[in-house]
Amino acid sequence: MIDLGIRLNVLIGTLPSSNEMNLENPASKALLAFLESEISQNRALGDYQTMLRALWNKRENPTLTQIPTKLPVGYRSLAVREYVRQQYGALLPYWGPTAIRGDLTEKKAHISTFISLVNELPNDVVEVNKVLECAAKIVANYINAKSPIIELAAATEPQRVLNQLLATKSHGRIQQGIVYALLKVLHEGVPRITVRTKAVFAGDVQSGRRGDVDVIENEDKIRAVFEVKAQRLNVNIYEDVVRTHTATGERDYPVFILADDFKMDAFNEYQDVFLVRLRDFCLTILAEIVSSKGISSNESIRRILDVYNSDFCDFIQKDRTLRVDY
């Protein structure tokens, strides 16, 4: 059982100097200096995760030379994320740097430069491991620099955790992230199914999403759309949602409108448009995760909060003040 009253993120001391780590090699110092300069650029966490993966690969094979314009082998693996979490209590994106696809372009030149610097490191596993330790701690310090605004009180029931988060006023930002995390964990490992969302208040057209949260099959077929309305639903909002999903003609997917509250008989009925109370939906999905995956409710809520913190807050919404401290 996890104690939700205890901080997962631990306070990290100051970064050890190159001398303290016995790093005398100029290539090692140059790499760490470059990484520190990149931290000040506020790159996406997935970029730093990819850079650390290049170092990880060098540690595994000290004679390895990696192509700077190619993504490092295993860049989507959870190995680096778990290393940073276990060693320094910081959370990198749970699903890896999924936004980086194909060859590294000019927009990702900083990653290419970092890989080149990794190639310059000596073929010495001890030295490379020390560099990885320093680099991971630089990234961890950056991740933990901002404290989350949501601190969960000690609770033994995961249902209470969801209720507390759903009741937190955030103009729907927390609620959309929680729905996304629930659906993401529910569909984890299901072949050909992905769950996608967008930053709250981002337009559907600009973001490429049909709704607040989409369940997609085979990369492009919409299986279901979820619209998250963290408020009492009124007729105007309801009709706007329906118009949005019928504006381009025939709709071949169901729309679920998740709202805090509503009066059912006040709304017109439409084909495959479902009204569900947000709290009931979230608790039902939590129960389905526990049932279908054969894990405890405490483990389920831990996975959900991991995805919410790292995947939604850091990578999609890019607002670390929404993170949950648990």
C-alpha positions as CSV (number, residue, x, y, z in Angstrom):
1,M,0.0,0.0,0.0
2,I,1.4,3.4,-1.0
3,D,1.3,6.2,1.5
4,L,-0.1,9.1,-0.4
5,G,0.9,11.5,2.3
6,I,4.6,11.0,1.7
7,R,6.4,12.9,-1.1
8,L,7.6,10.7,-3.9
9,N,10.0,13.4,-5.2
10,V,12.9,13.6,-2.8
11,L,15.0,16.7,-2.3
12,I,18.2,16.4,-4.2
13,G,21.5,18.0,-3.1
14,T,23.5,20.2,-5.3
15,L,25.1,18.7,-8.4
16,P,28.6,17.3,-7.6
17,S,31.4,19.0,-9.4
18,S,33.5,17.3,-12.0
19,N,36.4,17.2,-9.5
20,E,34.2,15.6,-6.8
21,M,33.2,12.9,-9.3
22,N,36.8,12.5,-10.4
23,L,35.9,13.5,-13.9
24,E,39.1,14.9,-15.4
25,N,38.5,13.9,-19.0
26,P,37.8,17.1,-21.1
27,A,35.2,15.2,-23.1
28,S,33.2,14.4,-20.0
29,K,33.4,17.9,-18.7
30,A,32.3,19.3,-22.1
31,L,29.3,17.0,-22.3
32,L,28.1,17.9,-18.8
33,A,28.6,21.6,-19.5
34,F,26.6,21.3,-22.7
35,L,23.8,19.5,-20.8
36,E,23.6,22.2,-18.1
37,S,23.4,24.9,-20.9
38,E,20.6,23.0,-22.5
39,I,18.7,22.7,-19.2
40,S,18.4,26.5,-19.2
41,Q,16.6,26.3,-22.6
42,N,13.7,24.5,-21.0
43,R,13.6,21.7,-23.6
44,A,10.9,19.1,-23.6
45,L,11.5,16.4,-21.0
46,G,11.4,13.8,-23.8
47,D,14.5,15.5,-25.3
48,Y,16.5,15.2,-22.1
49,Q,15.3,11.6,-21.8
50,T,16.5,10.9,-25.4
51,M,19.9,12.4,-24.6
52,L,20.2,10.3,-21.4
53,R,19.4,7.2,-23.5
54,A,22.4,7.9,-25.7
55,L,24.6,8.0,-22.6
56,W,22.9,4.8,-21.3
57,N,23.8,3.0,-24.6
58,K,27.4,4.2,-24.3
59,R,27.6,2.8,-20.8
60,E,26.2,-0.5,-21.9
61,N,28.7,-0.6,-24.8
62,P,31.7,1.7,-24.2
63,T,33.0,1.2,-27.7
64,L,29.7,2.2,-29.3
65,T,29.6,5.0,-31.8
66,Q,26.0,6.4,-32.4
67,I,24.9,8.3,-35.5
68,P,24.1,11.9,-34.3
69,T,21.2,12.3,-36.7
70,K,19.5,9.1,-35.6
71,L,17.5,8.5,-32.5
72,P,19.4,6.3,-30.0
73,V,18.4,2.7,-29.9
74,G,15.9,2.1,-27.1
75,Y,15.0,5.8,-26.7
76,R,11.4,4.9,-25.9
77,S,12.4,2.3,-23.3
78,L,11.4,2.9,-19.7
79,A,14.9,1.9,-18.5
80,V,16.2,5.5,-18.3
81,R,13.0,6.7,-16.6
82,E,13.3,4.0,-14.0
83,Y,16.9,4.8,-13.4
84,V,16.3,8.5,-12.8
85,R,13.2,7.7,-10.6
86,Q,15.0,5.2,-8.4
87,Q,18.3,7.1,-8.1
88,Y,17.0,10.6,-7.8
89,G,13.2,10.6,-7.3
90,A,12.4,12.5,-10.4
91,L,9.8,11.4,-13.0
92,L,10.5,11.5,-16.8
93,P,7.6,10.9,-19.2
94,Y,6.1,7.6,-18.6
95,W,5.5,6.8,-22.2
96,G,8.9,8.0,-23.4
97,P,9.7,10.8,-25.8
98,T,6.9,9.7,-28.2
99,A,6.7,13.1,-30.0
100,I,10.2,12.5,-31.5
101,R,9.9,10.5,-34.6
102,G,12.1,9.8,-37.6
103,D,15.6,11.3,-38.0
104,L,16.7,14.2,-35.8
105,T,16.1,17.4,-37.7
106,E,17.4,20.9,-37.2
107,K,14.8,21.5,-34.5
108,K,16.4,18.7,-32.5
109,A,20.0,19.7,-33.3
110,H,20.7,19.9,-29.5
111,I,20.1,16.2,-29.3
112,S,22.4,15.5,-32.2
113,T,25.1,17.7,-30.6
114,F,24.7,15.7,-27.4
115,I,25.1,12.4,-29.2
116,S,28.3,13.7,-30.8
117,L,29.6,14.6,-27.4
118,V,28.7,11.1,-26.1
119,N,30.7,9.7,-29.0
120,E,33.7,11.7,-27.8
121,L,33.7,10.1,-24.4
122,P,36.5,7.6,-23.6
123,N,35.8,3.9,-24.0
124,D,35.8,3.5,-20.3
125,V,32.7,2.1,-18.6
126,V,33.6,3.6,-15.2
127,E,34.1,7.0,-16.6
128,V,30.9,6.8,-18.7
129,N,28.9,5.6,-15.7
130,K,30.1,8.6,-13.7
131,V,29.1,10.9,-16.5
132,L,25.6,9.2,-16.7
133,E,25.2,9.7,-12.9
134,C,26.0,13.4,-13.2
135,A,23.8,13.9,-16.3
136,A,20.9,12.1,-14.7
137,K,21.2,14.3,-11.6
138,I,21.3,17.5,-13.6
139,V,18.0,16.4,-15.3
140,A,16.5,15.3,-12.0
141,N,17.3,18.7,-10.3
142,Y,15.6,20.4,-13.2
143,I,12.5,18.2,-12.9
144,N,12.2,18.6,-9.2
145,A,12.9,22.4,-9.2
146,K,9.2,23.2,-9.3
147,S,7.0,22.0,-6.6
148,P,3.5,20.6,-7.4
149,I,0.5,22.6,-6.1
150,I,-1.6,19.5,-5.3
151,E,-0.6,17.6,-2.2
152,L,-2.7,14.6,-1.4
153,A,-3.5,13.9,2.3
154,A,-2.9,10.5,3.6
155,A,-5.6,8.2,2.3
156,T,-6.1,4.4,2.2
157,E,-8.8,4.4,-0.5
158,P,-7.8,5.2,-4.1
159,Q,-11.4,6.3,-4.7
160,R,-10.7,9.2,-2.3
161,V,-7.7,10.2,-4.3
162,L,-9.7,10.4,-7.5
163,N,-12.5,12.3,-5.7
164,Q,-10.1,14.8,-4.3
165,L,-8.5,15.5,-7.7
166,L,-11.7,15.7,-9.5
167,A,-13.0,18.2,-7.0
168,T,-9.9,20.5,-7.4
169,K,-10.8,23.7,-9.2
170,S,-8.5,24.0,-12.3
171,H,-10.8,25.0,-15.2
172,G,-10.8,21.4,-16.3
173,R,-7.0,21.0,-16.6
174,I,-6.7,18.4,-13.8
175,Q,-9.9,16.6,-14.8
176,Q,-8.9,16.2,-18.5
177,G,-5.5,14.9,-17.4
178,I,-7.0,12.4,-15.1
179,V,-9.4,11.1,-17.7
180,Y,-6.5,10.8,-20.2
181,A,-4.4,8.9,-17.7
182,L,-7.2,6.5,-16.8
183,L,-7.9,5.7,-20.4
184,K,-4.1,5.5,-21.2
185,V,-3.5,2.9,-18.4
186,L,-6.7,1.0,-19.3
187,H,-5.5,0.5,-22.9
188,E,-1.9,0.0,-22.1
189,G,-0.7,-3.1,-24.0
190,V,-3.8,-3.4,-26.1
191,P,-2.6,-4.0,-29.7
192,R,-3.2,-1.1,-32.2
193,I,-5.0,1.1,-29.7
194,T,-3.6,4.5,-28.6
195,V,-5.0,7.2,-26.4
196,R,-4.3,10.8,-27.3
197,T,-5.1,14.2,-25.8
198,K,-4.2,17.9,-26.2
199,A,-3.4,20.8,-24.0
200,V,-6.5,22.1,-22.3
201,F,-8.0,25.0,-24.3
202,A,-6.0,24.1,-27.4
203,G,-8.3,24.1,-30.5
204,D,-9.3,20.8,-32.0
205,V,-8.2,21.8,-35.5
206,Q,-4.8,23.1,-34.4
207,S,-4.1,20.1,-32.1
208,G,-5.3,17.5,-34.6
209,R,-7.6,16.0,-31.9
210,R,-11.3,15.4,-32.4
211,G,-12.1,15.9,-28.7
212,D,-10.5,16.4,-25.3
213,V,-9.4,12.7,-25.2
214,D,-9.5,10.3,-28.2
215,V,-9.2,6.6,-28.3
216,I,-7.7,5.6,-31.7
217,E,-7.2,2.4,-33.6
218,N,-4.5,1.8,-36.1
219,E,-3.2,5.4,-35.8
220,D,-6.1,7.1,-37.5
221,K,-9.5,5.5,-36.9
222,I,-11.4,7.1,-34.0
223,R,-12.9,4.5,-31.7
224,A,-14.3,6.9,-29.1
225,V,-14.1,10.6,-28.1
226,F,-14.4,12.0,-24.6
227,E,-15.3,15.6,-23.9
228,V,-14.4,16.6,-20.3
229,K,-16.6,19.3,-18.8
230,A,-15.6,20.0,-15.2
231,Q,-18.8,21.9,-14.5
232,R,-22.6,21.5,-14.4
233,L,-23.6,20.9,-18.0
234,N,-26.0,23.3,-19.6
235,V,-27.9,23.0,-22.9
236,N,-25.7,25.5,-24.8
237,I,-22.5,23.6,-23.9
238,Y,-24.1,20.3,-24.8
239,E,-25.4,21.5,-28.2
240,D,-22.0,23.0,-29.0
241,V,-20.3,19.6,-28.4
242,V,-22.8,17.9,-30.6
243,R,-22.4,20.5,-33.4
244,T,-18.6,20.2,-33.2
245,H,-18.8,16.4,-33.9
246,T,-21.3,16.7,-36.7
247,A,-20.0,19.7,-38.5
248,T,-18.0,17.7,-41.0
249,G,-20.8,15.3,-41.9
250,E,-21.5,11.7,-40.8
251,R,-19.9,10.7,-37.5
252,D,-18.8,7.1,-37.1
253,Y,-17.7,7.2,-33.5
254,P,-19.4,7.6,-30.1
255,V,-19.1,10.8,-28.1
256,F,-19.0,10.7,-24.3
257,I,-19.6,14.0,-22.5
258,L,-18.3,13.8,-19.0
259,A,-19.6,16.5,-16.7
260,D,-19.8,17.2,-13.0
261,D,-23.6,17.2,-13.0
262,F,-26.5,17.6,-15.3
263,K,-30.3,17.2,-15.4
264,M,-30.8,14.3,-17.9
265,D,-34.3,15.3,-19.2
266,A,-33.1,18.8,-20.2
267,F,-31.1,17.6,-23.2
268,N,-32.0,16.3,-26.6
269,E,-31.0,12.8,-27.5
270,Y,-28.6,12.2,-30.3
271,Q,-27.3,8.9,-31.8
272,D,-24.2,7.7,-30.0
273,V,-23.9,10.8,-27.7
274,F,-23.7,9.7,-24.1
275,L,-23.9,11.8,-20.9
276,V,-21.9,10.5,-18.0
277,R,-21.1,12.0,-14.6
278,L,-17.4,12.6,-14.5
279,R,-16.9,11.1,-11.0
280,D,-18.9,7.9,-11.9
281,F,-16.9,7.5,-15.2
282,C,-13.5,7.8,-13.5
283,L,-14.4,5.4,-10.7
284,T,-15.7,2.9,-13.2
285,I,-12.5,3.0,-15.3
286,L,-10.4,2.6,-12.2
287,A,-12.4,-0.5,-11.3
288,E,-12.0,-1.8,-14.8
289,I,-8.2,-1.3,-14.6
290,V,-8.1,-3.2,-11.4
291,S,-10.3,-6.0,-12.8
292,S,-8.8,-6.4,-16.3
293,K,-5.2,-6.0,-15.3
294,G,-5.3,-8.1,-12.1
295,I,-3.5,-5.4,-10.0
296,S,-4.5,-3.8,-6.8
297,S,-6.3,-0.5,-6.6
298,N,-3.3,1.1,-5.0
299,E,-1.0,0.0,-7.8
300,S,-3.6,1.2,-10.3
301,I,-3.7,4.7,-8.8
302,R,0.1,4.8,-8.8
303,R,0.2,4.1,-12.5
304,I,-2.5,6.6,-13.2
305,L,-0.7,9.4,-11.3
306,D,2.6,8.5,-13.0
307,V,1.0,9.0,-16.4
308,Y,-0.9,12.1,-15.3
309,N,2.3,13.7,-13.9
310,S,4.8,12.8,-16.5
311,D,2.8,12.3,-19.7
312,F,0.1,14.9,-19.3
313,C,1.5,17.7,-17.0
314,D,5.1,17.6,-18.3
315,F,4.7,16.6,-21.9
316,I,1.3,17.6,-23.1
317,Q,0.0,20.5,-20.9
318,K,3.6,21.6,-20.1
319,D,2.5,22.9,-16.7
320,R,4.4,21.3,-13.8
321,T,2.3,23.2,-11.2
322,L,-0.6,20.8,-12.0
323,R,1.5,17.8,-10.9
324,V,0.3,15.7,-7.9
325,D,2.6,15.2,-5.0
326,Y,2.1,11.7,-3.5
